[in-house]
Amino acid sequence: MTDEPTDEPNDKPEETPIDAPLDAPLAEPLRRALGERYLQYALSTIMHRALPDARDGMKPVHRRILYAMRELRLGPDSRFRKSSKISGDVMGNYHPHGDAAIYDAMARLAQDFNVRYPLVDGQGNFGNIDGDNPAASRYTEARLTAAAEALMDGLTENAVDFRDNYDGTLTEPVVLPAAFPNLLANGASGIAVGMATNIPPHNLDELVSGCQAMIRDPGLSDEALVELIPGPDFPTGGIIVEPRESILETYRTGRGAFRLRARWNIEDLGRGTWQVVVTEIPYQVQKSKLIEKLAEVIQLKKVPLLADVRDESADDVRIVLEPRSKNVDAEQMMGMLMRVSDLEIRFSLNMNVLIDGRTPRVCSLKDVLRAFLDHRREVLQRRSQHRLDKIDHRLEVLEGFIIAFLNLDRVIDIIRYDEDPKAALMREEWDRTFKRAMTEEDYLTPPPSEGELTEVQAEAILNMRLRSLRRLEEMELRRERDELMREREGLQDLLDSESLQWTRIAQELEKVRDQFGMGTRLGARRSTFAEAGEVEVLAPEAMIEREPITVVCSKMGWIRAMKGHVALDTEFKFKDGDEGAFALHAETTDKVLVFGSNGRFYTLLGANLPGGRGMGEPVRLMVDLPNEAQILDLFVHRPGTRMIVASSDGDGFIVPGDELLAQTRSGKQVLNLRDGARALVCRTVTGDHVATVGENRKMLVFPLSELPEMGRGKGVRLQKFKDGGLSDLTTLTLAEGLSWKDPAGRTRHEPDLTEWLAKRAAAGRMAPRGFPRDNRFS
């Protein structure tokens, strides 16, 4: 559908005329109104908030913070200023979006664990790697760093365009000149409308090498570029274990991920004992949360090889991991810890940036560097032209000064006696010949010829101070003019030659390398590369001492494990109002499965169950079993067994026992349920037939082979019910018949089940005489 008018009547709602009163209600198609307004919001978020510019790597808020600090003259060598003053100026002059957001953005630029090359030099509490927030802005102070100055070098030389600020009272740069590729050097992250970006930091020395290689060979291959820029360089160090082929594909497409591990070493304690010390953690992992996770791993015995964790960090990172015994293999322990904690992460790369500040696009590494180099060439051309204009203006002034020197008495006479000295100076035909003898070899440029003064020259002569007359010496004026002429010739050659421009850009990048490269403390590479390797991860139960236990669970879901195999008919103690529901023999190495009425299976390790001295603990504290779900069954997992599960609607199927194991607290959904239905029964498969009984007391026996075997699903219809649903089921061997206990406790047996034998999903026949009134087989 479109909004184009048609000849049909009532094609669209009548819109409000332009000359309607201001308080008249607006009439506009809802579809168009929503589309236009949402599009405006989306574009605003993408261009002015979330995505960085490929040229300077900045979002508007960061660009405005640096520019405002520059306007406050907060250079690297200046004194610090209160952060509240800085954020207030940014908010009032350039970024009216709240001082809290501005201060958070500024604080991040000062955090050396978040930014590879900090752009703000902070004094005070600017947060730490533990995840603590910075102090309030009234308590901290800040100024710019040398890296930030390099990004803004050339702002006063017409290097970039300026635009009006939000209220039109000031101007701000559209983009910064950016002496180095800040987008890749410091990385970026953001979430826009329908798109996001996530770029890791890189080493500036390697980026300069890549840029210089692209200048020498514009058609440089991705493989050659990745040889120079092998991967990210994270502020917190770590070890990158991503394969080289994967890194190359990530940089080629602009999408991918990097596996990053913590750096650790073994510290010998003497007498054969040792401990592991983690000295570098992955990027953007909060140390405090990592410690909490490692403590949880110890508590839940997910890695039994680990006995204790301590944080001994000061200014550096020092996390101490104590093994269970000195015979533990350190590689194996750390390999298991990296699987279950943030000692290893995958840092995603999504190089979605604004090209030329307008177009969002997912770029390759080469595309981003090309955007930066093209920007640097434009900056060079604009700065050179700006300097050229300045030289031309100065040369014009110098020519006027030379004229004034040659005719000093006449100039003084005009200024002293004429009513309009400026007009008189411009009307005068000046003698531009030199009064004292000089040879042509004394000049690099020919002497000026006769003629009138320009307005610029006349204004400069009138603005000249009297004290300057003594310095109007011919040789000095000629020397300055000659130097400017030589500089102008070089600038003109630079503007006319593309090759000279790229050579100059390469030289500028080399200066950046000297200031921030590998030879400096800031520029040395922090993240290294290594092969991931394969670590054999032992199952938790393989590292647990095998002991017999008796698992007892109450009706209200309190579970405990008593040492040894206690007789199951023992009267166990429970809380008031509670009673026993399940009791079974197991071992500490066994996995105990809990089947809930929500159709999910939960896994508990026997060794992790609470001891049997008290009343135990609620199962719901160990797994995420909803309060409204009931525990239907509790049993020990035996490899190779098969189970049959069914819902109250009468749907069911066979599931392999190994498919019931869950790896997380949230369990594993096996039986899918219709609205209003609940899981009802779970039985071990034995024999060759299935017997079902409904709430209507009709029983059906059908071959086990008619049930499908699957890992998850709703299942198939077991028995047809006119009303009600399934009550119970069991499996049996048809030749042996069916047995059950009557209400008196006597065993009843029905050897011939021909009367109830039929195809699956049949209605069935009334249950045999003496069948329990609760419609349960056991």
Legacy VTK file of the C-alpha trace (Angstrom):
# vtk DataFile Version 3.0
C-alpha trace
ASCII
DATASET POLYDATA
POINTS 778 float
0.000 0.000 0.000
1.152 3.551 -0.678
0.023 7.001 0.337
-0.443 8.137 -3.284
-3.894 9.674 -3.954
-6.329 7.758 -6.125
-9.590 8.572 -7.856
-11.561 6.356 -5.508
-13.600 8.135 -2.843
-12.572 7.839 0.803
-9.174 6.466 -0.198
-7.606 7.929 2.912
-8.687 10.030 5.882
-9.100 13.714 5.261
-6.020 15.498 6.542
-6.046 18.711 8.544
-5.669 21.743 6.240
-2.591 23.911 6.619
-4.588 27.006 7.582
-6.514 25.186 10.338
-6.516 26.694 13.862
-3.582 25.685 16.081
-5.873 23.866 18.516
-7.532 21.830 15.751
-7.029 18.055 16.017
-4.486 16.614 13.584
-5.644 13.998 11.093
-3.018 11.712 9.580
-2.963 8.040 8.588
-1.719 6.040 11.558
0.512 3.868 9.383
2.321 6.851 7.915
2.539 8.687 11.214
4.084 5.710 13.000
6.453 5.005 10.125
7.766 8.550 9.906
8.176 9.015 13.627
9.816 5.658 14.243
12.153 6.182 11.294
13.237 9.541 12.728
13.883 7.940 16.100
15.814 5.051 14.541
18.005 7.360 12.450
18.680 9.585 15.451
19.744 6.601 17.548
21.959 5.177 14.823
23.699 8.389 13.781
23.796 10.450 16.979
24.044 7.962 19.796
24.975 4.321 19.229
27.297 3.841 16.225
30.814 5.330 16.034
32.191 7.195 13.045
34.720 5.169 11.070
36.933 8.237 10.623
37.673 9.181 14.235
36.088 6.213 16.056
33.942 8.556 18.147
30.321 8.762 19.128
28.936 12.311 19.473
29.084 12.274 23.277
32.778 11.313 23.326
33.614 13.847 20.630
31.837 16.604 22.546
33.548 15.696 25.818
37.012 15.972 24.272
36.172 19.188 22.441
34.716 20.793 25.571
37.831 19.841 27.552
39.967 21.368 24.825
37.944 24.573 25.007
38.617 24.573 28.767
42.368 24.328 27.944
42.748 21.051 29.815
45.805 19.790 27.969
48.148 17.052 29.229
50.397 19.646 30.880
47.642 21.801 32.349
46.115 21.556 35.803
43.193 19.241 36.503
39.607 20.527 36.611
36.616 19.146 38.486
34.700 16.537 36.507
31.441 18.248 37.464
32.652 21.409 35.688
33.544 19.417 32.584
30.291 17.457 32.418
28.346 20.661 33.113
30.015 22.465 30.215
29.447 19.522 27.885
25.772 19.355 28.844
25.178 23.103 28.671
27.083 23.792 25.462
26.961 20.679 23.303
25.172 17.597 24.683
21.870 18.288 26.521
21.234 14.698 27.597
21.970 14.625 31.336
25.207 15.042 33.240
25.123 11.479 34.643
25.364 9.929 31.183
28.077 12.400 30.181
30.127 11.714 33.302
29.825 7.946 32.810
31.088 8.304 29.246
33.977 10.528 30.362
34.883 8.168 33.200
35.115 5.246 30.778
37.592 7.216 28.639
39.812 7.449 31.732
39.668 3.746 32.695
42.853 2.035 31.530
41.199 -1.379 31.977
38.444 -0.423 29.502
40.274 1.835 27.035
43.523 0.723 25.426
44.801 4.282 24.959
43.007 6.455 27.565
41.819 9.807 26.252
41.120 11.338 29.664
43.654 11.588 32.477
41.631 11.112 35.640
42.549 12.050 39.173
40.538 10.390 41.914
38.322 7.309 41.958
37.290 6.535 38.381
36.165 2.969 39.085
38.146 -0.246 39.029
38.314 -3.656 37.420
36.156 -5.098 40.219
33.176 -3.308 38.718
32.929 -0.522 41.326
31.440 2.713 39.981
33.433 5.962 39.818
33.085 8.466 42.614
30.644 11.337 42.129
31.779 13.969 39.648
32.291 16.540 42.417
35.049 14.376 43.903
37.096 13.664 40.758
39.191 15.764 38.412
40.331 15.259 34.840
42.306 16.579 31.900
43.164 15.391 28.397
45.892 12.891 27.537
48.455 13.145 24.750
46.415 10.627 22.732
43.359 12.891 22.931
45.447 15.856 21.810
46.614 13.864 18.801
42.997 13.180 17.851
42.223 16.930 17.862
45.428 18.185 16.242
44.403 20.533 13.422
41.025 21.726 14.682
42.187 25.360 14.447
43.487 24.832 10.903
40.174 24.145 9.149
40.932 20.414 9.145
37.261 19.424 9.558
33.815 20.939 9.204
32.034 22.576 12.120
28.308 22.754 12.753
26.060 24.692 15.104
25.420 23.209 18.522
21.921 22.288 19.640
20.825 25.885 20.360
22.853 27.642 17.669
24.995 29.676 20.054
28.264 27.777 19.501
29.847 25.480 16.959
31.254 21.985 17.348
33.327 19.736 15.045
31.432 17.228 12.924
34.389 14.841 13.196
37.847 15.043 14.746
41.023 15.145 12.610
42.211 11.904 14.281
45.971 11.445 13.929
45.585 7.667 14.486
42.817 5.086 13.800
41.045 5.499 17.140
38.106 3.249 16.161
40.351 0.182 16.138
42.875 1.406 18.710
40.300 1.867 21.486
37.399 -0.174 20.136
33.731 0.683 20.457
30.401 -0.828 21.445
26.800 0.276 21.114
23.243 -0.875 20.487
21.114 1.038 17.998
17.670 0.298 16.540
17.891 -2.979 14.672
21.698 -3.017 14.689
24.632 -3.062 17.061
28.408 -2.680 17.044
31.174 -4.293 19.075
34.811 -3.661 18.176
37.747 -4.793 20.363
40.811 -2.601 20.991
43.960 -3.123 18.902
47.631 -2.253 19.176
48.389 1.167 17.684
51.870 0.198 16.479
50.385 -2.666 14.442
47.619 -0.410 13.101
50.231 2.092 11.901
52.110 -0.716 10.153
48.884 -1.817 8.473
48.081 1.732 7.340
51.558 2.268 5.942
51.346 -1.031 4.077
48.011 0.034 2.542
49.571 3.346 1.507
52.392 1.500 -0.266
50.017 -1.045 -1.812
46.342 0.040 -2.034
45.429 -3.470 -3.213
46.937 -5.151 -0.148
45.321 -8.546 0.504
43.463 -9.384 3.692
46.005 -12.105 4.442
48.923 -9.665 4.261
47.038 -7.138 6.399
46.306 -9.718 9.110
49.998 -10.610 9.175
50.642 -7.025 10.284
47.561 -6.799 12.542
47.311 -10.347 13.958
44.442 -9.647 16.340
43.081 -7.458 19.128
45.208 -6.110 21.957
43.049 -5.925 25.064
43.834 -3.447 27.880
43.659 -6.228 30.473
45.961 -8.535 28.515
45.068 -12.195 28.373
45.811 -14.896 25.822
43.975 -15.072 22.486
43.492 -18.712 21.498
41.392 -18.183 18.365
42.745 -20.059 15.291
44.441 -17.899 12.659
41.960 -18.960 9.962
39.040 -17.828 12.114
40.674 -14.444 12.821
41.291 -13.915 9.108
37.653 -14.687 8.270
36.452 -12.404 11.065
38.490 -9.463 9.771
37.474 -10.180 6.180
33.727 -10.171 6.902
33.550 -7.778 9.845
31.737 -10.364 11.992
33.108 -13.081 14.245
34.515 -13.702 17.711
37.813 -14.148 19.567
38.441 -16.681 22.331
40.263 -14.939 25.152
41.736 -16.684 28.201
43.134 -15.480 31.488
46.902 -15.570 31.969
48.093 -17.766 34.816
51.225 -19.380 36.172
52.170 -21.976 38.762
53.740 -20.685 41.973
55.891 -23.196 43.848
55.266 -23.229 47.620
57.922 -25.800 48.476
57.695 -29.446 49.603
55.855 -30.368 46.428
52.936 -28.018 47.044
51.910 -25.315 44.592
49.155 -22.897 43.694
47.915 -21.220 40.519
48.100 -17.432 40.308
45.946 -15.634 37.722
47.622 -12.338 36.748
45.449 -11.211 33.817
41.721 -11.732 33.326
39.695 -11.424 30.106
38.537 -8.049 28.829
35.387 -6.555 30.430
35.149 -9.342 33.023
34.541 -7.883 36.473
37.038 -9.394 38.899
34.611 -9.456 41.821
32.001 -11.391 39.838
34.681 -13.775 38.582
35.705 -14.503 42.190
32.042 -15.096 43.110
31.657 -17.514 40.215
34.776 -19.435 41.194
33.504 -19.638 44.788
30.197 -20.994 43.481
32.092 -23.585 41.432
33.806 -24.743 44.637
30.557 -24.787 46.612
28.691 -26.787 43.974
31.735 -29.018 43.401
31.595 -28.481 39.646
35.407 -28.747 39.586
36.375 -30.949 42.539
40.069 -30.417 41.733
39.771 -26.846 43.051
39.848 -26.396 46.828
39.924 -22.630 47.433
40.103 -19.241 45.733
41.534 -15.994 47.169
41.776 -12.479 45.833
45.177 -11.016 46.725
45.006 -8.182 44.194
46.352 -4.722 44.937
47.117 -2.415 42.004
47.626 -5.506 39.875
45.503 -8.636 39.445
46.425 -11.607 41.639
43.838 -14.358 42.022
45.136 -17.420 43.893
43.626 -20.845 43.137
44.481 -23.683 45.510
44.222 -27.275 44.207
42.581 -30.066 46.177
45.947 -31.822 46.505
49.469 -31.495 45.177
48.833 -34.440 42.835
46.258 -32.473 40.818
47.194 -31.694 37.218
47.242 -27.883 36.871
46.494 -27.885 33.137
43.477 -30.100 33.673
42.186 -28.017 36.575
42.503 -24.747 34.660
40.976 -26.298 31.546
37.904 -27.318 33.530
37.672 -23.903 35.213
37.764 -22.139 31.870
34.776 -24.195 30.755
32.598 -23.222 33.716
33.734 -19.638 34.471
34.752 -16.398 32.775
38.425 -17.316 32.879
37.747 -17.844 29.185
35.278 -15.776 27.146
34.337 -15.248 23.525
34.537 -11.569 22.588
32.294 -10.894 19.618
33.302 -8.566 16.790
30.636 -6.727 14.806
32.290 -3.926 12.828
29.115 -1.938 12.166
30.161 1.708 11.792
29.118 4.958 10.130
30.887 5.565 6.835
31.387 9.311 6.217
29.298 9.903 9.333
26.048 8.959 7.590
25.809 5.404 6.296
25.848 2.444 8.728
27.664 -0.542 7.248
29.389 -3.693 8.461
32.981 -3.200 7.310
36.023 -5.393 7.046
39.302 -4.454 8.700
40.556 -3.169 5.376
37.435 -1.026 4.831
37.808 0.646 8.229
41.481 1.461 7.670
40.691 2.781 4.189
38.008 5.085 5.648
40.567 6.390 8.155
43.265 6.939 5.506
40.862 8.753 3.180
39.874 10.980 6.106
43.516 11.710 6.905
44.124 12.693 3.280
41.191 15.103 3.368
42.485 16.551 6.654
45.954 16.985 5.131
44.551 18.753 2.084
42.400 21.089 4.171
45.220 21.933 6.598
47.622 22.521 3.706
45.141 24.802 1.941
44.511 26.639 5.194
48.240 27.183 5.669
48.551 28.252 2.032
45.863 30.880 2.527
47.627 32.112 5.648
50.933 32.371 3.767
49.306 34.302 0.917
47.828 36.718 3.410
51.162 37.143 5.184
53.018 37.650 1.914
50.591 40.389 1.004
51.182 42.041 4.379
54.945 41.707 4.066
54.887 43.390 0.684
53.041 46.295 2.312
55.622 46.423 5.106
58.420 46.535 2.542
56.699 49.443 0.826
56.316 51.179 4.171
60.029 50.646 4.875
61.014 52.083 1.486
58.736 55.105 1.966
58.722 55.436 5.735
58.736 59.242 5.839
55.824 59.511 3.409
53.825 56.861 5.338
54.348 58.710 8.615
53.368 61.962 6.958
50.091 60.514 5.630
49.166 58.888 8.923
49.970 62.101 10.803
48.203 64.677 8.672
45.634 62.999 6.414
42.021 62.834 7.595
41.471 59.382 6.029
44.908 57.763 6.136
43.695 54.361 4.944
42.202 55.736 1.738
45.249 57.965 1.233
47.614 55.024 1.598
45.617 53.054 -0.948
45.507 56.003 -3.442
49.201 56.738 -3.281
51.437 55.557 -6.102
54.340 54.188 -4.139
57.943 54.097 -5.208
59.007 50.508 -4.674
62.656 50.908 -5.601
65.240 50.396 -2.930
67.235 53.416 -1.747
70.480 51.656 -0.957
72.470 49.565 -3.331
71.762 45.823 -3.362
72.637 43.265 -5.967
70.072 40.864 -7.435
71.922 37.971 -5.825
70.980 39.368 -2.404
67.340 38.349 -3.018
65.674 35.024 -3.530
62.652 36.874 -4.931
62.573 39.919 -7.174
61.855 43.339 -5.615
58.265 44.558 -5.822
57.225 46.820 -8.650
55.490 50.177 -8.393
51.730 50.303 -7.660
49.007 50.971 -5.117
48.542 49.299 -1.741
45.730 46.831 -1.220
43.204 47.237 1.571
44.873 44.405 3.531
48.277 46.080 3.195
46.974 49.479 4.192
45.161 48.025 7.221
48.318 46.178 8.308
50.435 49.348 8.061
47.912 51.328 10.089
47.739 48.597 12.771
51.503 48.429 13.078
52.888 49.703 16.381
55.464 52.474 16.483
57.927 50.214 18.230
57.835 47.955 15.198
59.314 50.681 13.004
62.745 49.955 14.354
62.415 46.354 13.228
61.356 47.200 9.693
64.683 46.262 8.347
64.893 45.347 4.715
66.847 42.111 5.098
64.561 40.730 7.797
61.447 41.414 5.751
63.032 39.850 2.679
64.200 36.807 4.669
60.735 36.139 6.065
59.210 36.587 2.629
61.672 34.178 1.037
61.022 31.544 3.690
57.284 31.838 3.181
57.686 31.588 -0.569
59.682 28.388 -0.191
57.042 26.974 2.184
54.279 27.999 -0.215
55.987 26.253 -3.088
56.228 23.059 -1.039
52.560 23.250 -0.023
51.484 23.829 -3.602
53.506 20.793 -4.729
51.883 18.774 -1.931
48.366 19.763 -2.980
49.127 18.969 -6.633
50.647 15.505 -5.988
48.696 12.553 -4.593
51.889 10.555 -4.032
53.386 13.375 -1.935
50.215 13.487 0.134
50.374 9.760 0.932
54.072 10.106 1.742
53.289 12.904 4.198
50.501 10.825 5.787
52.916 7.908 6.224
55.399 10.256 7.893
52.713 11.584 10.250
51.779 8.016 11.185
55.419 7.285 11.913
55.450 10.189 14.383
52.410 8.646 16.062
54.310 5.349 16.268
57.223 7.119 17.952
54.847 8.593 20.531
52.584 5.583 21.239
54.310 2.590 19.600
55.785 -0.641 20.886
58.821 1.154 22.265
56.703 2.989 24.833
55.226 1.629 28.047
51.702 2.395 26.861
52.164 0.889 23.412
53.714 -2.501 24.278
51.427 -5.388 23.286
49.523 -6.835 26.231
47.512 -9.700 24.719
49.487 -12.614 23.302
48.553 -15.530 21.063
48.633 -19.258 21.745
47.078 -22.518 20.636
43.980 -23.523 22.575
45.027 -27.139 23.028
42.789 -29.964 24.186
42.281 -30.648 27.872
40.655 -33.883 28.977
37.743 -32.911 31.179
36.860 -35.587 33.680
33.277 -36.095 34.693
32.600 -34.746 38.195
31.609 -38.157 39.490
34.983 -39.552 38.357
36.704 -37.393 40.974
34.353 -38.212 43.861
34.973 -40.921 46.387
32.378 -43.615 45.837
30.228 -44.235 48.932
26.725 -45.677 49.440
23.942 -43.267 50.418
20.198 -43.396 50.969
18.317 -40.555 49.306
15.145 -39.458 51.083
12.748 -36.842 49.719
9.583 -35.611 51.419
6.258 -34.760 49.863
7.008 -31.035 50.252
10.319 -31.453 48.387
12.907 -31.544 51.193
15.743 -33.850 50.200
18.720 -35.327 52.054
21.273 -38.102 51.649
21.983 -40.424 54.582
25.281 -42.290 54.729
25.068 -45.975 53.907
22.140 -48.017 52.628
19.392 -47.660 55.225
16.374 -49.942 55.008
13.803 -48.204 52.844
10.935 -49.166 55.176
12.563 -47.222 58.033
10.442 -44.462 59.509
12.307 -41.273 58.608
11.712 -37.996 60.407
10.185 -35.042 58.569
9.039 -31.545 59.411
5.617 -31.057 60.965
2.916 -31.403 58.344
5.257 -33.167 55.933
5.656 -36.843 55.075
7.868 -39.121 53.050
7.448 -39.435 49.304
10.595 -41.063 47.900
13.379 -43.203 49.358
16.015 -44.998 47.313
19.517 -46.422 47.523
22.270 -44.716 45.570
25.961 -43.829 45.645
27.763 -40.500 45.888
28.824 -40.814 42.243
25.256 -41.355 41.001
23.132 -38.751 39.269
19.668 -38.455 40.776
16.935 -37.350 38.367
13.921 -35.326 39.452
10.846 -35.371 37.198
8.520 -32.396 37.618
4.896 -31.985 36.636
6.031 -29.279 34.191
7.589 -31.998 31.995
11.200 -31.081 32.869
13.923 -33.351 34.262
16.450 -31.973 36.760
19.807 -33.556 37.620
21.346 -33.716 41.104
24.737 -35.229 41.922
24.658 -37.621 44.861
27.764 -36.101 46.419
26.161 -32.635 46.380
23.033 -33.619 48.296
22.751 -32.259 51.852
23.676 -34.583 54.687
21.137 -36.719 56.482
21.587 -35.398 60.023
18.950 -32.704 59.639
15.816 -32.449 57.585
17.741 -31.681 54.398
17.150 -28.760 52.043
14.392 -27.927 49.548
15.003 -29.252 46.066
13.909 -25.868 44.744
17.084 -24.314 46.203
19.218 -26.686 44.134
17.325 -26.539 40.827
14.922 -24.059 39.247
11.766 -26.081 39.878
8.765 -23.696 39.795
6.655 -23.445 42.928
3.557 -24.595 41.096
5.279 -27.744 39.779
5.162 -30.980 41.793
7.837 -33.680 42.039
6.368 -36.707 40.267
9.311 -39.060 40.437
12.822 -39.329 41.861
15.186 -42.039 40.622
18.840 -42.848 39.957
20.023 -42.511 36.387
21.289 -45.754 34.868
23.052 -45.486 31.500
21.363 -47.380 28.676
17.886 -47.525 30.233
14.748 -46.326 28.477
11.867 -44.477 30.088
8.267 -43.917 29.080
6.753 -40.518 29.917
3.139 -39.454 29.604
0.922 -36.435 30.295
-2.512 -36.161 31.855
-3.958 -35.714 28.349
-2.898 -39.271 27.517
0.040 -38.416 25.240
3.399 -40.127 25.684
6.518 -41.602 24.136
9.704 -43.490 24.947
12.836 -41.476 25.732
16.414 -42.812 26.157
17.594 -42.414 29.746
20.735 -40.554 28.670
18.531 -37.837 27.110
17.097 -36.976 30.519
20.333 -35.550 31.965
20.344 -31.774 32.402
23.500 -29.680 32.485
22.050 -26.606 34.201
19.864 -25.690 37.151
16.975 -24.911 34.822
16.674 -28.580 33.898
15.789 -30.084 30.538
12.360 -29.939 28.918
11.486 -33.437 27.676
7.695 -33.698 27.678
5.932 -30.826 25.936
2.479 -30.103 27.356
-0.720 -28.642 25.999
-2.388 -25.769 27.833
-3.914 -27.054 31.046
-2.121 -30.411 30.869
0.546 -31.646 33.270
3.148 -34.373 33.274
1.777 -37.445 34.969
4.017 -40.488 34.928
7.543 -41.697 34.197
8.278 -45.448 34.151
11.257 -47.609 33.270
10.593 -49.612 30.113
10.512 -53.404 30.619
8.701 -56.150 28.757
7.000 -55.877 25.382
3.601 -54.244 26.039
2.155 -51.108 27.636
-0.919 -51.068 29.888
-2.760 -47.773 30.435
-5.780 -46.947 32.547
-7.883 -43.800 32.387
-9.809 -41.833 34.931
-12.887 -43.612 33.514
-11.391 -46.954 34.742
-11.037 -48.278 31.207
-7.797 -50.182 30.614
-5.906 -50.723 27.355
-2.970 -52.995 26.540
-1.020 -52.466 23.310
2.418 -53.449 21.941
5.405 -51.351 23.097
6.613 -51.171 19.501
3.750 -48.811 18.638
5.310 -46.044 20.733
7.933 -43.794 19.104
11.329 -43.195 20.705
12.405 -39.550 20.806
14.429 -37.104 22.892
11.739 -34.463 23.299
8.187 -33.829 22.197
4.500 -34.071 22.979
4.289 -37.736 22.108
1.440 -39.710 20.563
-2.008 -40.636 21.825
-1.807 -43.613 24.191
-5.505 -44.177 24.859
-8.710 -42.574 23.660
-10.878 -40.961 26.338
-14.425 -39.745 25.922
-14.070 -37.768 29.132
-11.312 -37.360 31.697
-7.723 -38.263 31.010
-4.936 -40.690 31.775
-4.642 -42.058 35.295
-1.603 -44.396 35.165
0.462 -46.677 32.929
2.978 -49.486 33.241
4.963 -51.805 31.023
4.731 -55.575 31.136
5.493 -58.853 29.420
2.264 -60.041 27.818
2.972 -63.721 28.384
3.340 -63.127 32.141
0.100 -61.197 32.484
-0.569 -58.254 34.798
-0.300 -58.105 38.597
-1.443 -55.517 41.149
-2.333 -55.197 44.819
-5.910 -54.867 45.981
-6.987 -52.497 48.765
-6.391 -55.285 51.309
-2.737 -55.604 50.260
-3.190 -58.942 48.537
-1.521 -59.507 45.177
-3.981 -60.045 42.326
-2.970 -61.448 38.970
-4.619 -61.406 35.563
-2.806 -63.921 33.312
-4.896 -63.448 30.175
-5.079 -59.881 28.871
-6.676 -60.690 25.530
-9.844 -58.809 26.456
-7.904 -55.542 26.857
-5.421 -56.038 24.033
-5.923 -53.620 21.125
-4.147 -51.045 19.000
-2.685 -47.933 20.548
-5.154 -45.038 20.958
-8.151 -47.376 21.352
-10.791 -46.690 24.019
-10.068 -49.834 26.069
-12.348 -51.945 28.296
-13.333 -51.698 31.939
-10.510 -52.723 34.278
-10.502 -56.273 35.711
-12.509 -57.057 38.836
-10.617 -56.101 41.955
-8.522 -53.405 40.251
-7.592 -50.602 42.738
-10.149 -47.807 43.079
-7.411 -45.138 42.704
-6.769 -46.456 39.161
-3.053 -47.026 39.884
-1.063 -50.112 38.885
1.221 -49.819 41.913
LINES 1 779
778 0 1 2 3 4 5 6 7 8 9 10 11 12 13 14 15 16 17 18 19 20 21 22 23 24 25 26 27 28 29 30 31 32 33 34 35 36 37 38 39 40 41 42 43 44 45 46 47 48 49 50 51 52 53 54 55 56 57 58 59 60 61 62 63 64 65 66 67 68 69 70 71 72 73 74 75 76 77 78 79 80 81 82 83 84 85 86 87 88 89 90 91 92 93 94 95 96 97 98 99 100 101 102 103 104 105 106 107 108 109 110 111 112 113 114 115 116 117 118 119 120 121 122 123 124 125 126 127 128 129 130 131 132 133 134 135 136 137 138 139 140 141 142 143 144 145 146 147 148 149 150 151 152 153 154 155 156 157 158 159 160 161 162 163 164 165 166 167 168 169 170 171 172 173 174 175 176 177 178 179 180 181 182 183 184 185 186 187 188 189 190 191 192 193 194 195 196 197 198 199 200 201 202 203 204 205 206 207 208 209 210 211 212 213 214 215 216 217 218 219 220 221 222 223 224 225 226 227 228 229 230 231 232 233 234 235 236 237 238 239 240 241 242 243 244 245 246 247 248 249 250 251 252 253 254 255 256 257 258 259 260 261 262 263 264 265 266 267 268 269 270 271 272 273 274 275 276 277 278 279 280 281 282 283 284 285 286 287 288 289 290 291 292 293 294 295 296 297 298 299 300 301 302 303 304 305 306 307 308 309 310 311 312 313 314 315 316 317 318 319 320 321 322 323 324 325 326 327 328 329 330 331 332 333 334 335 336 337 338 339 340 341 342 343 344 345 346 347 348 349 350 351 352 353 354 355 356 357 358 359 360 361 362 363 364 365 366 367 368 369 370 371 372 373 374 375 376 377 378 379 380 381 382 383 384 385 386 387 388 389 390 391 392 393 394 395 396 397 398 399 400 401 402 403 404 405 406 407 408 409 410 411 412 413 414 415 416 417 418 419 420 421 422 423 424 425 426 427 428 429 430 431 432 433 434 435 436 437 438 439 440 441 442 443 444 445 446 447 448 449 450 451 452 453 454 455 456 457 458 459 460 461 462 463 464 465 466 467 468 469 470 471 472 473 474 475 476 477 478 479 480 481 482 483 484 485 486 487 488 489 490 491 492 493 494 495 496 497 498 499 500 501 502 503 504 505 506 507 508 509 510 511 512 513 514 515 516 517 518 519 520 521 522 523 524 525 526 527 528 529 530 531 532 533 534 535 536 537 538 539 540 541 542 543 544 545 546 547 548 549 550 551 552 553 554 555 556 557 558 559 560 561 562 563 564 565 566 567 568 569 570 571 572 573 574 575 576 577 578 579 580 581 582 583 584 585 586 587 588 589 590 591 592 593 594 595 596 597 598 599 600 601 602 603 604 605 606 607 608 609 610 611 612 613 614 615 616 617 618 619 620 621 622 623 624 625 626 627 628 629 630 631 632 633 634 635 636 637 638 639 640 641 642 643 644 645 646 647 648 649 650 651 652 653 654 655 656 657 658 659 660 661 662 663 664 665 666 667 668 669 670 671 672 673 674 675 676 677 678 679 680 681 682 683 684 685 686 687 688 689 690 691 692 693 694 695 696 697 698 699 700 701 702 703 704 705 706 707 708 709 710 711 712 713 714 715 716 717 718 719 720 721 722 723 724 725 726 727 728 729 730 731 732 733 734 735 736 737 738 739 740 741 742 743 744 745 746 747 748 749 750 751 752 753 754 755 756 757 758 759 760 761 762 763 764 765 766 767 768 769 770 771 772 773 774 775 776 777
